[in-house]
Amino acid sequence: MPMSRERSVFDTTIILRAGLIAAAFSLIALSTLAVLAGHGFWMPLNVTTQAIWGPEVAQFRGVDMAHTILGLAIHIVSCLFWAVIAWGIFRLISSAAVAGFGTALLALVIDYGILPERLSPGWHLALAFPAVVCGFAAMGFGLWTGLSRTPPKSTQRASGHERLVPTPREPPLTGPEALRHPAPNVIDQRQQRIDAGNSVTEDPNRNSPHYGKE
């Protein structure tokens, strides 16, 4: 159905926007905190690959495809995943702030409280835990920013079905104007007359070249 297809594209656009903004905000926060801690700004990306290379990845201080670029890809995909969760929450409660920061809190609890350590983002290998929390908070702020630009639900439901606005009707003519411009269903009394026999006949003056001129 056309409406479902348009709605799907619309939702995907919002999720992509929220996820990419969340990835950018969290990466900026983590990189800044890494520099303040005496590390390279790319270290939060390197340690993100610990699920593949293990915790020893924290010893690698360089920049390469296998660690930095792969870590960036994992980071973006993870933020897009959490953007899907945030979008689902947003549709239920219609609050971008609660959806964004609530999703970030959920991600923090799952990544560092439920999943095995090797499946966590690995930020703790380069940063203190308060800095890790700041990274999740920045992600939540990014999700909030992306979702807060979403149009209201009424606009979403009306997608593909524009509402017809009724055209206001003009007030009926009265007095002399009604005689000059009779409605289609009204007999023009200037063109007809009733004779003594009570029959309607055409006005003989109708064909005059000056007839009807004011």
N, CA, C and O of each residue as an XYZ file, in Angstrom:
856
protein
N       0.839     -1.188      0.000
C       0.000      0.000      0.000
C       0.882      1.249      0.000
O       1.915      1.247      0.669
N       0.520      2.317     -0.721
C       1.341      3.510     -0.776
C       1.577      4.134      0.589
O       2.683      4.592      0.879
N       0.552      4.158      1.425
C       0.705      4.792      2.733
C       1.730      4.063      3.585
O       2.543      4.699      4.256
N       1.702      2.732      3.566
C       2.648      1.949      4.363
C       4.068      2.163      3.873
O       5.001      2.258      4.672
N       4.235      2.240      2.532
C       5.564      2.435      1.990
C       6.103      3.807      2.381
O       7.268      3.916      2.763
N       5.282      4.862      2.296
C       5.721      6.187      2.677
C       6.042      6.245      4.165
O       7.021      6.869      4.574
N       5.223      5.599      4.959
C       5.442      5.608      6.405
C       6.735      4.897      6.751
O       7.454      5.328      7.653
N       7.050      3.802      6.044
C       8.271      3.055      6.305
C       9.493      3.901      6.002
O      10.436      3.933      6.793
N       9.488      4.597      4.849
C      10.607      5.461      4.498
C      10.743      6.591      5.511
O      11.853      6.959      5.896
N       9.616      7.135      5.937
C       9.623      8.227      6.910
C      10.250      7.775      8.213
O      11.075      8.495      8.774
N       9.884      6.604      8.713
C      10.446      6.082      9.952
C      11.936      5.813      9.804
O      12.713      6.114     10.709
N      12.336      5.255      8.682
C      13.745      4.956      8.452
C      14.582      6.220      8.462
O      15.691      6.231      8.996
N      14.062      7.276      7.879
C      14.783      8.545      7.867
C      15.007      9.065      9.281
O      16.096      9.536      9.608
N      13.995      8.981     10.104
C      14.116      9.456     11.488
C      15.128      8.620     12.259
O      15.948      9.158     13.003
N      15.070      7.303     12.080
C      15.993      6.410     12.790
C      17.431      6.668     12.360
O      18.330      6.728     13.198
N      17.649      6.820     11.069
C      19.003      7.104     10.580
C      19.517      8.422     11.142
O      20.663      8.513     11.583
N      18.673      9.430     11.124
C      19.088     10.735     11.636
C      19.435     10.658     13.114
O      20.486     11.143     13.533
N      18.557     10.051     13.906
C      18.803      9.959     15.346
C      20.044      9.126     15.644
O      20.843      9.487     16.507
N      20.210      8.006     14.929
C      21.359      7.145     15.173
C      22.678      7.804     14.819
O      23.653      7.682     15.560
N      22.716      8.505     13.688
C      23.962      9.154     13.266
C      24.308     10.328     14.176
O      25.478     10.548     14.489
N      23.297     11.083     14.601
C      23.568     12.182     15.532
C      24.068     11.632     16.866
O      24.991     12.186     17.462
N      23.458     10.545     17.331
C      23.901      9.929     18.585
C      25.333      9.426     18.471
O      26.122      9.577     19.404
N      25.675      8.827     17.331
C      27.041      8.342     17.128
C      28.035      9.496     17.139
O      29.115      9.385     17.718
N      27.669     10.604     16.498
C      28.567     11.757     16.441
C      28.746     12.392     17.817
O      29.871     12.678     18.226
N      27.645     12.613     18.531
C      27.735     13.257     19.847
C      28.533     12.410     20.835
O      29.386     12.930     21.554
N      28.258     11.114     20.869
C      28.967     10.249     21.812
C      30.443     10.133     21.454
O      31.298     10.073     22.337
N      30.741     10.101     20.155
C      32.141     10.004     19.745
C      32.905     11.274     20.101
O      34.059     11.211     20.526
N      32.262     12.422     19.928
C      32.917     13.680     20.307
C      33.203     13.705     21.807
O      34.289     14.095     22.236
N      32.220     13.285     22.595
C      32.410     13.276     24.050
C      33.505     12.299     24.460
O      34.372     12.637     25.265
N      33.469     11.097     23.913
C      34.461     10.086     24.279
C      35.860     10.486     23.833
O      36.826     10.285     24.569
N      35.978     11.045     22.642
C      37.292     11.464     22.139
C      37.864     12.588     22.990
O      39.059     12.600     23.289
N      37.016     13.530     23.378
C      37.475     14.630     24.233
C      37.950     14.109     25.586
O      38.995     14.526     26.086
N      37.186     13.206     26.168
C      37.573     12.631     27.462
C      38.836     11.783     27.341
O      39.638     11.726     28.273
N      39.015     11.126     26.201
C      40.237     10.339     25.996
C      41.463     11.237     25.934
O      42.508     10.911     26.496
N      41.332     12.368     25.252
C      42.449     13.315     25.182
C      42.768     13.867     26.566
O      43.936     14.001     26.932
N      41.727     14.189     27.338
C      41.939     14.691     28.693
C      42.595     13.644     29.590
O      43.280     13.981     30.556
N      42.380     12.375     29.261
C      42.993     11.291     30.039
C      44.392     10.948     29.546
O      45.033     10.048     30.090
N      44.871     11.645     28.533
C      46.220     11.417     28.035
C      46.313     10.392     26.923
O      47.410      9.930     26.610
N      45.190     10.021     26.315
C      45.191      9.056     25.219
C      44.935      9.772     23.891
O      44.574     10.949     23.858
N      45.129      9.046     22.822
C      44.752      9.574     21.518
C      43.229      9.644     21.404
O      42.516      8.844     22.011
N      42.742     10.600     20.627
C      41.281     10.756     20.534
C      40.616      9.556     19.873
O      39.403      9.378     19.986
N      41.400      8.736     19.186
C      40.857      7.569     18.495
C      40.768      6.322     19.382
O      40.210      5.307     18.966
N      41.307      6.391     20.585
C      41.337      5.201     21.431
C      39.948      4.630     21.754
O      39.812      3.407     21.789
N      38.909      5.448     21.993
C      37.585      4.854     22.218
C      37.101      4.015     21.042
O      36.310      3.089     21.224
N      37.570      4.333     19.836
C      37.208      3.518     18.677
C      38.015      2.226     18.651
O      37.484      1.161     18.335
N      39.284      2.324     18.980
C      40.119      1.119     18.973
C      39.589      0.065     19.941
O      39.493     -1.112     19.595
N      39.245      0.495     21.160
C      38.830     -0.480     22.168
C      37.435     -1.029     21.892
O      37.035     -2.031     22.483
N      36.695     -0.383     21.002
C      35.372     -0.906     20.647
C      35.480     -2.262     19.964
O      34.518     -3.031     19.950
N      36.643     -2.559     19.398
C      36.832     -3.840     18.707
C      37.264     -4.956     19.658
O      37.724     -6.001     19.199
N      37.130     -4.760     20.962
C      37.557     -5.795     21.906
C      36.765     -7.086     21.734
O      37.262     -8.163     22.066
N      35.540     -6.993     21.219
C      34.760     -8.212     20.986
C      35.448     -9.113     19.972
O      35.219    -10.322     19.958
N      36.296     -8.528     19.117
C      37.012     -9.300     18.089
C      38.429     -9.635     18.544
O      38.866    -10.781     18.431
N      39.148     -8.637     19.059
C      40.556     -8.834     19.384
C      40.802     -9.106     20.869
O      41.917     -9.461     21.251
N      39.792     -8.949     21.699
C      39.986     -9.172     23.129
C      40.436     -7.907     23.842
O      40.699     -6.894     23.194
N      40.530     -7.950     25.168
C      40.919     -6.757     25.940
C      42.337     -6.280     25.649
O      42.694     -5.155     25.999
N      43.154     -7.130     25.008
C      44.519     -6.709     24.674
C      44.537     -5.572     23.669
O      45.582     -4.968     23.425
N      43.373     -5.278     23.082
C      43.306     -4.201     22.095
C      43.645     -2.858     22.732
O      44.022     -1.919     22.032
N      43.514     -2.760     24.048
C      43.829     -1.500     24.721
C      45.313     -1.166     24.640
O      45.703     -0.019     24.861
N      46.138     -2.154     24.326
C      47.573     -1.917     24.216
C      47.959     -1.340     22.861
O      49.074     -0.849     22.686
N      47.047     -1.399     21.912
C      47.347     -0.872     20.581
C      47.049      0.626     20.568
O      45.914      1.040     20.805
N      48.057      1.423     20.294
C      47.926      2.879     20.354
C      47.872      3.532     18.981
O      47.745      4.753     18.883
N      47.965      2.755     17.945
C      48.007      3.322     16.608
C      46.629      3.499     15.993
O      45.600      3.351     16.652
N      46.644      3.823     14.702
C      45.419      3.998     13.914
C      45.522      3.111     12.686
O      46.469      3.238     11.909
N      44.562      2.215     12.500
C      44.565      1.369     11.312
C      43.135      0.917     11.002
O      42.194      1.234     11.729
N      43.001      0.175      9.914
C      41.683     -0.292      9.474
C      41.110     -1.319     10.436
O      39.914     -1.305     10.725
N      41.967     -2.218     10.936
C      41.491     -3.339     11.747
C      41.003     -2.913     13.120
O      40.262     -3.653     13.768
N      41.405     -1.734     13.574
C      40.992     -1.299     14.902
C      40.162     -0.009     14.841
O      39.006      0.011     15.265
N      40.751      1.049     14.320
C      40.083      2.357     14.341
C      38.877      2.405     13.412
O      37.779      2.764     13.838
N      39.073      2.046     12.153
C      37.971      2.119     11.181
C      36.902      1.080     11.506
O      35.708      1.366     11.427
N      37.335     -0.125     11.870
C      36.364     -1.148     12.260
C      35.610     -0.720     13.522
O      34.405     -0.943     13.638
N      36.328     -0.104     14.465
C      35.668      0.386     15.673
C      34.641      1.469     15.362
O      33.582      1.521     15.989
N      34.950      2.332     14.399
C      33.996      3.365     13.990
C      32.737      2.739     13.401
O      31.623      3.170     13.697
N      32.923      1.720     12.566
C      31.766      1.045     11.965
C      30.903      0.383     13.041
O      29.676      0.476     13.003
N      31.552     -0.289     14.000
C      30.798     -0.933     15.084
C      30.048      0.109     15.904
O      28.905     -0.112     16.304
N      30.688      1.233     16.150
C      30.067      2.295     16.946
C      28.819      2.847     16.247
O      27.785      3.045     16.885
N      28.917      3.092     14.954
C      27.775      3.638     14.209
C      26.630      2.635     14.165
O      25.474      2.998     14.381
N      26.950      1.372     13.884
C      25.900      0.349     13.826
C      25.218      0.205     15.185
O      23.999      0.046     15.255
N      25.994      0.260     16.253
C      25.411      0.147     17.593
C      24.457      1.304     17.878
O      23.375      1.099     18.430
N      24.855      2.514     17.505
C      23.990      3.675     17.733
C      22.729      3.601     16.881
O      21.662      4.029     17.321
N      22.836      3.067     15.679
C      21.643      2.888     14.847
C      20.693      1.867     15.477
O      19.474      2.029     15.429
N      21.265      0.816     16.065
C      20.424     -0.169     16.751
C      19.667      0.481     17.908
O      18.467      0.263     18.070
N      20.366      1.274     18.704
C      19.703      1.926     19.831
C      18.735      3.004     19.364
O      17.781      3.332     20.070
N      18.973      3.553     18.187
C      18.019      4.523     17.631
C      16.692      3.851     17.304
O      15.634      4.465     17.441
N      16.743      2.589     16.870
C      15.501      1.842     16.621
C      14.720      1.682     17.925
O      13.502      1.858     17.953
N      15.431      1.347     19.003
C      14.776      1.203     20.305
C      14.192      2.543     20.756
O      13.061      2.606     21.237
N      14.969      3.604     20.596
C      14.502      4.928     21.011
C      13.274      5.356     20.218
O      12.356      5.964     20.769
N      13.257      5.039     18.929
C      12.100      5.389     18.094
C      10.853      4.643     18.557
O       9.759      5.207     18.590
N      11.025      3.379     18.912
C       9.882      2.621     19.408
C       9.332      3.198     20.703
O       8.118      3.280     20.889
N      10.240      3.601     21.606
C       9.791      4.217     22.859
C       9.119      5.559     22.586
O       8.108      5.894     23.203
N       9.685      6.317     21.662
C       9.135      7.638     21.337
C       7.715      7.536     20.796
O       6.873      8.384     21.091
N       7.448      6.509     20.013
C       6.102      6.336     19.466
C       5.091      5.998     20.559
O       3.898      6.258     20.408
N       5.567      5.426     21.646
C       4.659      5.064     22.740
C       4.379      6.231     23.678
O       3.251      6.394     24.143
N       5.396      7.043     23.961
C       5.246      8.085     24.980
C       5.298      9.496     24.417
O       4.974     10.449     25.125
N       5.700      9.654     23.156
C       5.730     10.974     22.493
C       6.618     11.983     23.216
O       6.340     13.182     23.186
N       7.672     11.517     23.859
C       8.626     12.413     24.521
C      10.022     12.070     24.023
O      10.559     11.010     24.345
N      10.609     12.967     23.236
C      11.931     12.706     22.674
C      12.997     12.644     23.761
O      13.924     11.839     23.672
N      12.876     13.482     24.780
C      13.873     13.496     25.853
C      13.861     12.185     26.632
O      14.912     11.592     26.876
N      12.674     11.736     27.019
C      12.572     10.480     27.769
C      13.028      9.310     26.907
O      13.726      8.417     27.387
N      12.637      9.315     25.637
C      13.034      8.224     24.743
C      14.542      8.201     24.540
O      15.153      7.132     24.553
N      15.150      9.376     24.350
C      16.586      9.436     24.106
C      17.414      9.031     25.311
O      18.243      8.125     25.224
N      17.191      9.701     26.435
C      17.987      9.406     27.629
C      17.585      8.077     28.264
O      18.416      7.400     28.870
N      16.320      7.705     28.127
C      15.902      6.396     28.628
C      16.573      5.264     27.874
O      16.968      4.260     28.467
N      16.702      5.431     26.557
C      17.390      4.416     25.755
C      18.866      4.353     26.111
O      19.438      3.266     26.187
N      19.488      5.505     26.332
C      20.901      5.525     26.719
C      21.109      4.823     28.060
O      22.081      4.087     28.233
N      20.202      5.048     29.002
C      20.301      4.362     30.295
C      20.120      2.861     30.124
O      20.820      2.068     30.754
N      19.183      2.479     29.275
C      18.974      1.053     29.006
C      20.219      0.429     28.389
O      20.601     -0.686     28.741
N      20.855      1.159     27.459
C      22.076      0.654     26.827
C      23.194      0.492     27.850
O      23.938     -0.488     27.808
N      23.314      1.446     28.766
C      24.348      1.358     29.800
C      24.128      0.142     30.690
O      25.073     -0.581     31.007
N      22.887     -0.081     31.091
C      22.580     -1.215     31.970
C      22.839     -2.538     31.260
O      23.400     -3.462     31.848
N      22.431     -2.628     29.994
C      22.608     -3.889     29.260
C      24.079     -4.140     28.952
O      24.579     -5.248     29.146
N      24.781     -3.094     28.466
C      26.178     -3.277     28.050
C      27.113     -3.553     29.222
O      28.043     -4.350     29.099
N      26.873     -2.900     30.360
C      27.790     -3.036     31.486
C      27.174     -3.700     32.712
O      27.803     -3.764     33.768
N      25.948     -4.195     32.574
C      25.343     -4.873     33.708
C      24.805     -6.251     33.399
O      24.633     -7.069     34.303
N      24.535     -6.522     32.120
C      23.928     -7.805     31.741
C      24.835     -8.605     30.807
O      25.087     -9.786     31.050
N      25.324     -7.973     29.747
C      26.144     -8.685     28.764
C      27.524     -9.017     29.330
O      27.993     -8.350     30.252
N      28.172    -10.039     28.786
C      29.562    -10.320     29.177
C      30.451     -9.118     28.854
O      30.168     -8.364     27.924
N      31.508     -8.948     29.612
C      32.369     -7.773     29.443
C      32.917     -7.663     28.026
O      33.097     -6.558     27.513
N      33.180     -8.792     27.396
C      33.766     -8.738     26.054
C      32.775     -8.197     25.028
O      33.192     -7.720     23.972
N      31.488     -8.259     25.308
C      30.487     -7.741     24.377
C      30.117     -6.290     24.664
O      29.252     -5.725     23.994
N      30.761     -5.689     25.650
C      30.512     -4.281     25.951
C      31.240     -3.405     24.935
O      32.067     -3.912     24.177
N      30.953     -2.097     24.901
C      31.652     -1.218     23.959
C      33.153     -1.150     24.180
O      33.891     -0.747     23.280
N      33.617     -1.536     25.363
C      35.053     -1.534     25.620
C      35.615     -0.193     26.025
O      36.829     -0.064     26.184
N      34.778      0.808     26.196
C      35.277      2.140     26.543
C      36.000      2.142     27.881
O      36.882      2.969     28.112
N      35.630      1.220     28.760
C      36.262      1.171     30.081
C      37.735      0.797     29.997
O      38.480      0.989     30.958
N      38.163      0.262     28.849
C      39.570     -0.101     28.688
C      40.450      1.121     28.475
O      41.664      1.052     28.666
N      39.845      2.245     28.080
C      40.618      3.466     27.843
C      40.188      4.619     28.739
O      40.912      5.606     28.866
N      39.018      4.506     29.361
C      38.481      5.610     30.147
C      37.997      5.118     31.504
O      37.692      3.939     31.681
N      37.933      6.043     32.461
C      37.337      5.730     33.761
C      35.828      5.577     33.585
O      35.248      6.088     32.627
N      35.201      4.867     34.522
C      33.778      4.583     34.352
C      32.913      5.845     34.309
O      31.946      5.866     33.548
N      33.210      6.914     35.093
C      32.417      8.142     34.940
C      32.470      8.703     33.521
O      31.482      9.246     33.026
N      33.617      8.571     32.873
C      33.722      9.023     31.485
C      32.892      8.138     30.564
O      32.322      8.617     29.584
N      32.826      6.854     30.877
C      31.977      5.944     30.099
C      30.517      6.363     30.208
O      29.782      6.365     29.220
N      30.106      6.721     31.426
C      28.726      7.178     31.634
C      28.463      8.447     30.829
O      27.381      8.610     30.266
N      29.440      9.340     30.771
C      29.289     10.556     29.965
C      29.112     10.224     28.489
O      28.368     10.900     27.778
N      29.797      9.184     28.034
C      29.625      8.763     26.645
C      28.208      8.304     26.362
O      27.647      8.630     25.316
N      27.625      7.552     27.279
C      26.233      7.125     27.108
C      25.279      8.315     27.203
O      24.282      8.373     26.483
N      25.585      9.262     28.091
C      24.739     10.453     28.200
C      24.769     11.258     26.906
O      23.745     11.782     26.470
N      25.948     11.355     26.296
C      26.046     12.064     25.018
C      25.264     11.337     23.931
O      24.654     11.974     23.072
N      25.280     10.020     23.965
C      24.474      9.260     23.014
C      22.989      9.549     23.221
O      22.246      9.724     22.254
N      22.558      9.599     24.480
C      21.164      9.916     24.767
C      20.787     11.300     24.286
O      19.687     11.508     23.773
N      21.701     12.253     24.452
C      21.433     13.610     23.972
C      21.309     13.632     22.453
O      20.484     14.361     21.902
N      22.130     12.834     21.784
C      22.032     12.750     20.331
C      20.724     12.132     19.868
O      20.124     12.595     18.898
N      20.280     11.085     20.560
C      18.988     10.477     20.229
C      17.855     11.471     20.451
O      16.934     11.569     19.641
N      17.932     12.198     21.546
C      16.912     13.214     21.837
C      16.877     14.267     20.733
O      15.807     14.661     20.268
N      18.062     14.717     20.320
C      18.125     15.735     19.272
C      17.528     15.230     17.971
O      16.787     15.949     17.302
N      17.851     13.992     17.611
C      17.319     13.445     16.364
C      15.823     13.225     16.396
O      15.137     13.478     15.406
N      15.307     12.755     17.523
C      13.872     12.483     17.627
C      13.056     13.747     17.820
O      11.886     13.784     17.441
N      13.645     14.789     18.404
C      12.883     16.009     18.685
C      12.492     16.740     17.420
O      11.632     17.619     17.465
N      13.097     16.403     16.289
C      12.743     17.037     15.021
C      11.667     16.266     14.284
O      11.366     16.565     13.129
N      11.085     15.275     14.943
C      10.031     14.476     14.330
C       8.724     15.244     14.327
O       8.355     15.807     15.358
N       7.991     15.291     13.188
C       6.695     15.979     13.158
C       5.712     15.322     14.103
O       5.898     14.163     14.472
N       4.649     16.047     14.512
C       3.634     15.476     15.400
C       2.974     14.253     14.802
O       3.022     14.040     13.590
N       2.344     13.435     15.670
C       1.696     12.213     15.215
C       0.595     12.487     14.214
O       0.398     11.705     13.284
N      -0.138     13.600     14.388
C      -1.234     13.905     13.473
C      -0.730     14.082     12.063
O      -1.409     13.711     11.105
N       0.494     14.665     11.922
C       1.076     14.821     10.598
C       1.467     13.478     10.025
O       1.312     13.246      8.826
N       1.988     12.560     10.889
C       2.377     11.243     10.417
C       1.165     10.445      9.958
O       1.220      9.780      8.923
N       0.064     10.503     10.720
C      -1.126      9.745     10.344
C      -1.739     10.271      9.062
O      -2.376      9.520      8.322
N      -1.550     11.569      8.790
C      -2.146     12.151      7.591
C      -1.294     11.929      6.360
O      -1.650     12.389      5.275
N      -0.150     11.217      6.505
C       0.730     10.974      5.369
C       0.000     10.237      4.261
O      -0.562      9.163      4.480
N       0.011     10.821      3.066
C      -0.656     10.216      1.924
C      -2.133     10.506      1.863
O      -2.783     10.116      0.893
N      -2.701     11.177      2.858
C      -4.131     11.490      2.870
C      -4.304     12.932      3.323
O      -4.476     13.190      4.515
N      -4.259     13.867      2.395
C      -4.416     15.268      2.741
C      -5.865     15.560      3.079
O      -6.781     15.066      2.421
N      -6.059     16.350      4.088
C      -7.401     16.712      4.479
C      -7.946     17.783      3.538
O      -7.243     18.729      3.184
N      -9.210     17.622      3.138
C      -9.853     18.587      2.270
C     -10.434     19.707      3.120
O     -11.238     19.465      4.020
N     -10.020     20.929      2.826
C     -10.521     22.088      3.554
C     -11.729     22.630      2.818
O     -11.610     23.016      1.655
N     -12.900     22.671      3.461
C     -14.094     23.151      2.763
C     -13.957     24.611      2.368
O     -13.450     25.432      3.133
N     -14.421     24.924      1.147
C     -14.382     26.291      0.656
C     -15.555     27.070      1.229
O     -16.700     26.634      1.101
N     -15.300     28.202      1.852
C     -16.417     28.963      2.425
C     -17.387     29.430      1.350
O     -16.976     29.896      0.288
N     -18.669     29.301      1.635
C     -19.701     29.706      0.684
C     -19.920     31.206      0.762
O     -19.920     31.805      1.837
N     -20.109     31.799     -0.423
C     -20.366     33.231     -0.468
C     -21.787     33.512      0.003
O     -22.698     32.734     -0.279
N     -21.984     34.615      0.717
C     -23.346     34.942      1.171
C     -24.263     35.227     -0.012
O     -23.812     35.773     -1.018
N     -25.535     34.870      0.087
C     -26.470     35.106     -1.021
C     -26.673     36.592     -1.265
O     -26.619     37.407     -0.343
N     -26.907     36.924     -2.534
C     -27.146     38.312     -2.909
C     -28.540     38.735     -2.473
O     -29.476     37.935     -2.473
N     -28.661     39.986     -2.107
C     -29.958     40.515     -1.683
C     -30.231     41.836     -2.387
O     -29.324     42.470     -2.927
N     -31.494     42.237     -2.373
C     -31.884     43.528     -2.919
C     -31.637     43.628     -4.410
O     -31.841     42.653     -5.133
N     -31.200     44.788     -4.888
C     -30.981     44.989     -6.335
C     -29.967     44.026     -6.936
O     -30.095     43.628     -8.094
N     -28.952     43.647     -6.145
C     -27.944     42.733     -6.675
C     -28.547     41.381     -7.008
O     -28.125     40.735     -7.967
N     -29.534     40.942     -6.224
C     -30.186     39.665     -6.518
C     -30.949     39.722     -7.826
O     -31.049     38.714     -8.526
N     -31.500     40.905     -8.176
C     -32.208     41.050     -9.452
C     -31.239     41.133    -10.619
O     -31.530     40.624    -11.701
N     -30.084     41.770    -10.412
C     -29.103     41.887    -11.488
C     -28.424     40.549    -11.780
O     -28.093     40.265    -12.931
N     -28.215     39.727    -10.756
C     -27.503     38.456    -10.912
C     -28.320     37.337    -10.288
O     -27.956     36.841     -9.222
N     -29.405     36.925    -10.915
C     -30.234     35.857    -10.339
C     -29.504     34.526    -10.342
O     -28.674     34.265    -11.214
N     -29.815     33.687     -9.364
C     -29.225     32.348     -9.291
C     -29.722     31.488    -10.446
O     -30.743     31.812    -11.053
N     -29.008     30.372    -10.772
C     -29.429     29.521    -11.904
C     -30.839     28.986    -11.759
O     -31.526     28.779    -12.759
N     -31.285     28.756    -10.523
C     -32.619     28.188    -10.322
C     -33.678     29.256    -10.063
O     -34.780     28.932     -9.619
N     -33.366     30.513    -10.329
C     -34.310     31.620    -10.125
C     -34.662     32.232    -11.469
O     -33.779     32.497    -12.285
N     -35.946     32.458    -11.702
C     -36.405     33.051    -12.962
C     -35.955     34.502    -13.025
O     -36.167     35.276    -12.091
N     -35.327     34.859    -14.150
C     -34.906     36.239    -14.355
C     -36.123     37.062    -14.745
O     -36.606     36.965    -15.873
N     -36.618     37.867    -13.820
C     -37.833     38.623    -14.065
C     -37.628     39.748    -15.071
O     -38.603     40.315    -15.565
N     -36.382     40.080    -15.382
C     -36.150     41.108    -16.390
C     -36.406     40.578    -17.789
O     -36.649     41.360    -18.708
N     -36.357     39.257    -17.968
C     -36.527     38.663    -19.284
C     -37.928     38.109    -19.501
O     -38.255     37.725    -20.624
N     -38.762     38.054    -18.476
C     -40.095     37.489    -18.597
C     -41.105     38.385    -17.893
O     -40.763     39.186    -17.023
N     -42.366     38.222    -18.303
C     -43.432     38.979    -17.660
C     -44.700     38.149    -17.676
O     -44.820     37.203    -18.455
N     -45.632     38.495    -16.830
C     -46.928     37.817    -16.767
C     -47.991     38.743    -17.350
O     -48.203     39.847    -16.848
N     -48.668     38.283    -18.425
C     -49.682     39.134    -19.065
C     -51.028     38.942    -18.382
O     -51.145     38.244    -17.375
N     -52.032     39.578    -18.957
C     -53.365     39.541    -18.343
C     -53.944     38.144    -18.302
O     -54.748     37.841    -17.421
N     -53.562     37.294    -19.221
C     -54.066     35.924    -19.246
C     -53.348     35.014    -18.276
O     -53.547     33.799    -18.292
N     -52.510     35.596    -17.429
C     -51.770     34.825    -16.413
C     -50.798     33.824    -17.030
O     -50.533     32.761    -16.469
N     -50.271     34.195    -18.209
C     -49.263     33.354    -18.862
C     -47.965     34.127    -18.954
O     -47.959     35.351    -19.090
N     -46.859     33.391    -18.877
C     -45.535     34.014    -18.886
C     -45.056     34.148    -20.312
O     -45.078     33.178    -21.071
N     -44.627     35.331    -20.683
C     -44.107     35.575    -22.031
C     -42.753     36.238    -21.933
O     -42.398     36.801    -20.897
N     -41.993     36.170    -23.020
C     -40.679     36.792    -23.071
C     -40.821     38.307    -23.059
O     -41.794     38.837    -23.595
N     -39.907     38.983    -22.482
C     -39.890     40.438    -22.477
C     -39.486     40.903    -23.860
O     -38.405     40.545    -24.328
N     -40.313     41.688    -24.533
C     -39.965     42.129    -25.898
C     -38.751     43.035    -25.921
O     -38.118     43.185    -26.966
N     -38.415     43.638    -24.804
C     -37.248     44.524    -24.755
C     -35.938     43.759    -24.563
O     -34.855     44.341    -24.508
N     -36.075     42.444    -24.464
C     -34.877     41.644    -24.159
C     -33.820     41.752    -25.242
O     -32.624     41.773    -24.954
N     -34.269     41.820    -26.498
C     -33.330     41.848    -27.616
C     -32.785     43.234    -27.894
O     -31.991     43.411    -28.818
N     -33.200     44.225    -27.107
C     -32.691     45.575    -27.319
C     -31.197     45.616    -27.015
O     -30.747     44.999    -26.050
N     -30.415     46.341    -27.836
C     -28.959     46.397    -27.589
C     -28.602     47.052    -26.271
O     -27.494     46.874    -25.763
N     -29.544     47.816    -25.709
C     -29.260     48.483    -24.435
C     -29.832     47.725    -23.253
O     -29.757     48.196    -22.118
N     -30.414     46.529    -23.512
C     -31.058     45.783    -22.425
C     -30.000     45.221    -21.471
O     -28.987     44.671    -21.904
N     -30.245     45.365    -20.197
C     -29.355     44.789    -19.186
C     -28.189     45.656    -18.820
O     -27.451     45.339    -17.886
N     -27.990     46.803    -19.566
C     -26.862     47.663    -19.230
C     -27.261     48.625    -18.131
O     -28.314     49.262    -18.178
N     -26.379     48.712    -17.129
C     -26.676     49.588    -15.991
C     -26.109     50.968    -16.257
O     -26.248     51.863    -15.423
